[in-house]
């Protein structure tokens, strides 16, 4: 059939030459009326004369749909199908349904997606407030912000990328779209376009960071790193030109002159807040994530594409330790340090979250009811003591931080304790030192710091504890007397 208009493009008049065929090139016919034909590309169109003439039945711009009195449906139609006489559209923004396909108005489509936790987050930004404010950039669905009181609110379109909340005012947010286009949302709700320095463009996900101390200072990374002291009004280049567009940028919370940046498998560092950045060696694979310890700018963790998964340096990148240990053969995608005295480190993989600290020899799983889904970013809010996970396909999740010291005390001296078997099934054995400093107390805590078992006045040097009624998971066993205290992890 010969049609002069383009039904697969962006224009509701069919006058452009765009489209994403064959990915978005759908067709559906009413099973009870062979002359009723529906087409989906970026928008949807319908015909009631066997395809001789088509009318646009939806716009992907909400106000445009209202003004034209046609349906609103998210762009990029991946699937059109009839069930009886109801038309369903599967799009990049969820599922839509047309109850009565013959009556075209602004209520033509109903969005069936609310309540489904299925968003694909690339990046998230978390405020340091309680109640928390979270902003998230997602594939095909722009950037949205969340509070418990108001739920999700959209504030940038296109593909949402890196985003963060102003440190001093959670009503001010920053966000990016693909290839480095940046925006700022003001307290008034107005949106300000932040011009890129030197008309630069970045990677699909471009690094965009806030200064940990200076309220109006932000950073962006293209083939070079730029700094703005006036919220993106003007920019100053603070690095040399790198070989590639940068993928990652992190500024140390304890010293904002210490920064790390990565492009492909190359890692760079500055300790002066600018100048010529030093290229670091000793890691392998491409960098997926950089974490700088909140208290120590020389303590960094790298999640990489290498078979070694995770690298940790305690001397600013001069030397590295491989932290593969017992990690499963999944992709290491996101790392974040916890601000504590034991170097707590969380790792997001393409299946679940794992945890380790300097008192442990191996990682422990810390998925706490997470579905098996890609974890693209982890951020911590110390105001509510929770860790937040931006997932690629199941939305936003949060969990209380691991509490290794449920009574807010620390181990003063490790007693001579043996604990076995570990992993355990329904019991553990504890071999205790014959200590002259009194009887032992044995306690078992879950990972949220809740005590679930306590035995006092243990005098024998070998104690058998029944754990048959305790659910499977990760726990901490604490043994203490006047000599000191020992805390060890236990897997059931």
RAPE-V549112 format. One record per residue. RES is the residue in one letter. SS is DSSP state (H for helix, E for strand, L for the rest). OMEGA is omega in degrees with one decimal (* if undefined). Layout:
# RAPE-V549112
<<RES & SS & OMEGA> <RES & SS & OMEGA>>
This chain:
# RAPE-V549112
<<X & L & -175.3> <X & L & 179.4> <X & L & -179.4> <X & L & -175.8> <X & L & 179.6> <X & L & -176.9> <X & L & -177.5> <X & L & -174.3> <X & L & -174.6> <X & L & -173.1> <X & L & 177.4> <X & L & 174.7> <X & L & -179.8> <X & L & -172.4> <X & L & 179.7> <X & L & 179.3> <X & L & -178.4> <X & L & 179.6> <X & L & -178.6> <X & L & 177.0> <X & L & 4.5> <X & L & -177.6> <X & L & 178.3> <X & L & -177.3> <X & L & -172.6> <X & E & 176.2> <X & E & 178.1> <X & E & 179.9> <X & E & 177.2> <X & L & -175.8> <X & L & -180.0> <X & L & -179.0> <X & L & -175.0> <X & L & 179.6> <X & L & -179.3> <X & L & -174.5> <X & E & 178.5> <X & E & -179.9> <X & E & 176.5> <X & E & 171.4> <X & L & 168.5> <X & L & 178.6> <X & L & 172.9> <X & E & 179.4> <X & E & 175.5> <X & E & 178.8> <X & E & 177.6> <X & L & 178.1> <X & L & 175.9> <X & L & 176.4> <X & L & 176.6> <X & L & -178.9> <X & L & 179.4> <X & L & 172.8> <X & E & 178.8> <X & E & -177.3> <X & E & 176.9> <X & E & 172.3> <X & E & 178.9> <X & L & 175.6> <X & L & -171.8> <X & H & -179.0> <X & H & 176.7> <X & H & 177.9> <X & H & 178.9> <X & H & -177.8> <X & H & -178.5> <X & H & -178.0> <X & L & 173.7> <X & L & -176.1> <X & E & 168.9> <X & E & 176.5> <X & L & -179.6> <X & L & -178.0> <X & L & 175.2> <X & L & -176.1> <X & E & -178.7> <X & E & -176.7> <X & E & 169.2> <X & E & 179.6> <X & E & 175.6> <X & E & 164.9> <X & E & -166.0> <X & L & -179.2> <X & L & 177.6> <X & E & -178.9> <X & E & 178.4> <X & E & 177.8> <X & E & 173.5> <X & E & -171.7> <X & E & 175.2> <X & L & 179.0> <X & L & 176.2> <X & E & -174.7> <X & E & 179.0> <X & E & -177.4> <X & E & 171.4> <X & E & -178.2> <X & L & -178.4> <X & L & -173.6> <X & L & -177.9> <X & L & -177.0> <X & L & -176.6> <X & L & 172.5> <X & L & -175.5> <X & L & 177.3> <X & L & -174.2> <X & L & -179.9> <X & L & 172.1> <X & E & 178.4> <X & E & -179.4> <X & L & -168.9> <X & L & -176.8> <X & L & -178.5> <X & L & 177.8> <X & L & 178.3> <X & L & -172.1> <X & L & -175.7> <X & L & 178.8> <X & E & -179.8> <X & E & 168.7> <X & E & -176.0> <X & E & 173.8> <X & E & 172.7> <X & E & -173.6> <X & E & 177.1> <X & L & 173.8> <X & L & -178.4> <X & L & 172.6> <X & L & 13.8> <X & L & -175.2> <X & L & 169.4> <X & L & 179.3> <X & E & 172.1> <X & E & -176.8> <X & E & 176.1> <X & E & -171.2> <X & E & 178.9> <X & L & 173.0> <X & L & -174.2> <X & L & 172.9> <X & E & -178.9> <X & E & -177.8> <X & E & 175.1> <X & E & -172.2> <X & E & 163.3> <X & E & -179.5> <X & L & -176.7> <X & L & -172.5> <X & L & -176.8> <X & E & -176.4> <X & E & 176.1> <X & E & 178.4> <X & E & 176.8> <X & E & 171.1> <X & E & 177.4> <X & L & 179.9> <X & L & 173.4> <X & L & 179.7> <X & E & -177.1> <X & E & -177.3> <X & E & -177.0> <X & E & 176.2> <X & E & -179.2> <X & E & 175.1> <X & L & -174.4> <X & L & -173.3> <X & L & -179.0> <X & L & -175.5> <X & L & 175.7> <X & L & 176.9> <X & L & -176.5> <X & E & 175.7> <X & E & 178.8> <X & E & -179.4> <X & E & 166.7> <X & E & -176.0> <X & H & 175.6> <X & H & 167.5> <X & H & 173.4> <X & L & -170.5> <X & E & -178.6> <X & E & 175.3> <X & E & 175.3> <X & E & -178.2> <X & L & 177.5> <X & L & 180.0> <X & L & -176.1> <X & L & 179.9> <X & L & -177.0> <X & E & -179.8> <X & E & 175.5> <X & E & 178.1> <X & E & -178.4> <X & L & 178.2> <X & L & 177.4> <X & H & 176.7> <X & H & 179.0> <X & H & -178.6> <X & L & 166.7> <X & L & -176.7> <X & L & 175.6> <X & L & 176.8> <X & L & 169.9> <X & L & -176.1> <X & L & 178.4> <X & L & -176.8> <X & E & -171.3> <X & E & 174.5> <X & E & 175.2> <X & L & -177.1> <X & L & -176.3> <X & L & -173.8> <X & L & -170.0> <X & L & -175.6> <X & L & -173.5> <X & L & 179.4> <X & E & -177.8> <X & E & 175.2> <X & E & -175.5> <X & E & 173.2> <X & L & 168.9> <X & L & 175.1> <X & L & 178.5> <X & E & 179.5> <X & E & 179.6> <X & E & 174.7> <X & E & 178.2> <X & L & -178.6> <X & L & 173.9> <X & L & 176.4> <X & L & 177.3> <X & L & 177.7> <X & L & -173.8> <X & L & 174.5> <X & E & 178.4> <X & E & -176.1> <X & L & 176.9> <X & L & 171.4> <X & L & 172.1> <X & L & -179.0> <X & L & -176.5> <X & L & -177.5> <X & L & 168.2> <X & L & -175.5> <X & L & 178.1> <X & L & -173.1> <X & E & 176.8> <X & E & 176.2> <X & E & 177.8> <X & E & -177.0> <X & L & -179.7> <X & L & -177.0> <X & L & 179.8> <X & L & -173.1> <X & L & 172.4> <X & L & 179.2> <X & L & -177.8> <X & E & 175.8> <X & E & 179.1> <X & E & -178.5> <X & E & 172.5> <X & E & -176.3> <X & L & 180.0> <X & L & -177.8> <X & E & -179.3> <X & E & -176.0> <X & E & -176.7> <X & E & 167.9> <X & E & 175.4> <X & L & -177.8> <X & L & -177.9> <X & L & 179.9> <X & L & 179.7> <X & L & 177.5> <X & L & -177.1> <X & L & -178.9> <X & E & 175.0> <X & E & -178.5> <X & E & 177.8> <X & L & 174.8> <X & L & 174.7> <X & L & 179.2> <X & L & -177.5> <X & L & 175.2> <X & L & -177.7> <X & E & 174.8> <X & E & -177.7> <X & E & 175.9> <X & E & 173.9> <X & E & 175.9> <X & E & -178.3> <X & L & -177.0> <X & L & -176.5> <X & L & -171.9> <X & L & -177.9> <X & L & 177.7> <X & L & -178.4> <X & L & -174.9> <X & E & 176.3> <X & E & -179.0> <X & E & 167.7> <X & E & -172.4> <X & E & 176.1> <X & L & -179.8> <X & L & 175.0> <X & L & 178.3> <X & L & 171.5> <X & L & -171.2> <X & E & 174.7> <X & E & 178.7> <X & E & 175.7> <X & E & 177.7> <X & L & -177.1> <X & L & 174.9> <X & L & 176.6> <X & L & 176.5> <X & L & 177.2> <X & L & -175.8> <X & L & 172.3> <X & E & 176.5> <X & E & -179.6> <X & L & 177.5> <X & L & 177.5> <X & L & -175.2> <X & L & -178.2> <X & L & 176.0> <X & L & -177.6> <X & L & 173.9> <X & L & 178.7> <X & L & 176.5> <X & E & -168.0> <X & E & -173.6> <X & E & 177.5> <X & E & 174.3> <X & E & 175.7> <X & E & 170.7> <X & L & 179.3> <X & L & -179.9> <X & L & -175.7> <X & L & -176.6> <X & L & 178.0> <X & L & 177.5> <X & L & -176.3> <X & E & 177.6> <X & E & 179.2> <X & E & 172.6> <X & E & -179.3> <X & E & 177.3> <X & L & 166.9> <X & L & 168.6> <X & L & -178.7> <X & E & 180.0> <X & E & -173.8> <X & E & 174.4> <X & E & 171.1> <X & L & -172.2> <X & L & 172.5> <X & L & -172.8> <X & L & 178.9> <X & L & -178.1> <X & L & 174.1> <X & L & 171.8> <X & E & 177.7> <X & E & 179.1> <X & L & -177.4> <X & L & 173.9> <X & L & 175.7> <X & L & 174.6> <X & L & 169.4> <X & L & 176.9> <X & L & -171.0> <X & L & 179.2> <X & L & 176.4> <X & E & -175.8> <X & E & 179.0> <X & E & 174.9> <X & E & 175.2> <X & E & -176.5> <X & E & 171.9> <X & E & -177.1> <X & L & 176.1> <X & L & 176.6> <X & L & 177.0> <X & L & 178.1> <X & E & 172.4> <X & E & -177.0> <X & E & -178.8> <X & E & 170.6> <X & E & -174.9> <X & E & -179.9> <X & E & 176.5> <X & L & 179.2> <X & L & 171.8> <X & L & -173.7> <X & E & 178.6> <X & E & 175.9> <X & E & -180.0> <X & E & 170.2> <X & E & 176.0> <X & L & 174.1> <X & L & 178.5> <X & L & -178.3> <X & L & -179.3> <X & L & -171.4> <X & L & -179.7> <X & L & 177.9> <X & L & 173.8> <X & L & 179.8> <X & L & 177.7> <X & L & -179.5> <X & L & -177.8> <X & L & -179.9> <X & L & 173.7> <X & L & 179.5> <X & L & -172.5> <X & E & 168.9> <X & E & -178.3> <X & E & -179.5> <X & E & -10.3> <X & L & 179.7> <X & L & 10.5> <X & L & -179.4> <X & L & 176.9> <X & L & -176.1> <X & L & 179.0> <X & E & 170.6> <X & E & 172.9> <X & E & 177.5> <X & E & 175.3> <X & E & -173.5> <X & E & 177.3> <X & L & 174.7> <X & L & -172.6> <X & L & 178.9> <X & L & -173.3> <X & L & 168.4> <X & L & -176.4> <X & L & -177.9> <X & E & 167.7> <X & E & -179.4> <X & E & -179.1> <X & E & 176.2> <X & E & -179.2> <X & E & 170.3> <X & E & -172.7> <X & L & 176.4> <X & L & 178.1> <X & L & 179.4> <X & L & 179.0> <X & E & -177.3> <X & E & 178.9> <X & E & 176.2> <X & E & 175.2> <X & E & -177.9> <X & E & 173.6> <X & E & 177.3> <X & E & -176.6> <X & L & -177.8> <X & L & 179.5> <X & L & 173.6> <X & E & -174.7> <X & E & 178.4> <X & E & -179.1> <X & E & 178.6> <X & E & -179.1> <X & L & -172.1> <X & L & -175.9> <X & L & -177.8> <X & L & 180.0> <X & L & 176.2> <X & L & 179.1> <X & L & 179.4> <X & E & -177.1> <X & E & 176.0> <X & E & 179.9> <X & E & 179.3> <X & E & 177.3> <X & E & -176.0> <X & E & 167.3> <X & E & -175.3> <X & L & -178.3> <X & L & -177.1> <X & E & -171.7> <X & E & 175.7> <X & E & 175.1> <X & E & 179.2> <X & E & 179.6> <X & E & -177.5> <X & E & 177.7> <X & E & 175.7> <X & L & *>>
